[in-house]
Amino acid sequence: MGMYEKGVVTVQIFGKEYPIASDQNREYVQKLADYVDRKMNEIAAEGETFASGKIAVQACLDIADDLMRTRNEKEQLIRTVQETVSSIAKMIENRLDEREVCSGVKKSQKR
């Protein structure tokens, strides 16, 4: 994981404190906790009267959805870049082949 010694970071999520054991730096762990807290508060603000456990599960599902969408977007971008690189490589090969043919014609005309 990170370059930090394993330690405990106390974070607050949805009004409760949780000690989190992590080898990541404290600021990063706090950012993660803030994100989870924000998601839970957004769900609670929608007006549904869920128990905190149900809100936590919904937040997990929302975060998993965000993750899956981001991964899918990343995979699509990788495919697009690979296709573009392949297309450019083919164009370069074609141009080099054309130059070789032209060079061959010029050399044979000089003889």
Buried (B, 14 or more C-beta within 10 A) or exposed (E): EEEEEEEEBEBEBBEEEEEBEBEBBBEEBBEBBEBBBEBBBEBBEEEEEBEEEEBBEBBEEBBEEEEEEEEEEEEEEEEEEEEEEEEEEEEEEEEEEEEEEEEEEEEEEEE
